[in-house]
Amino acid sequence: MTENKMIPFHFDPIELNNMGVQSLEHENYDFASDLLALAVRLIVKTSNIDDNHSQQHRLQSKYNTFRWSVSTPQEKKESDLSIGTFTFSRGMFINVRKRHTVCNLSSDMKAAIAYNTGLSFHLLATENNDSTLLIKAGKMYRLSQSILRESIKKGNPMSKLCLNYFFHVVLLNNLGQLSYELVD
């Protein structure tokens, strides 16, 4: 009789996010979506712990910065402004100066990871003409919105993405493009 032993392996949602965004820059959408979906699963898995965790123990936005990835060739190909279609295809890197755990990710970090996951599904769906991935992308974009909405309700004064109107415009733009693609 053999014993199944689990090999301990630590997954860091921020590292997974940044690796996923880097994969998006190289147009490796399949790998990016796998990495980013894993990051979201880790966040969801620990959400009950996070809800009970004191706001003081969460990694606040003052310790992290957000940076858009470089423009991808896909972004240039997908832009057809003559018919009003434009999918914003830049991911968002998260840079953290303090050590963190999954339990103490800020709302901004969670929203950025959810956005990047939605973007990876969106780009993969466009590449493969797969409407089920478009639906997943929409769910991730809406998750990102709801995380920010909850943060606003809680009156989080340290939130960078809640106050970043461009981030909201990107989410709404890409949701609009999904609606257009799903109806067509």
Salt bridges, closest charged atoms under 4 A:
ASP12 OD1 - HIS100 NE2 2.71
GLU27 OE1 - LYS77 NZ 3.82
ASP50 OD1 - ARG58 NE 3.08
ASP50 OD2 - LYS110 NZ 1.99
GLU75 OE1 - ARG90 NE 3.51
GLU150 OE2 - LYS153 NZ 3.62
GLU181 OE2 - HIS122 NE2 3.26
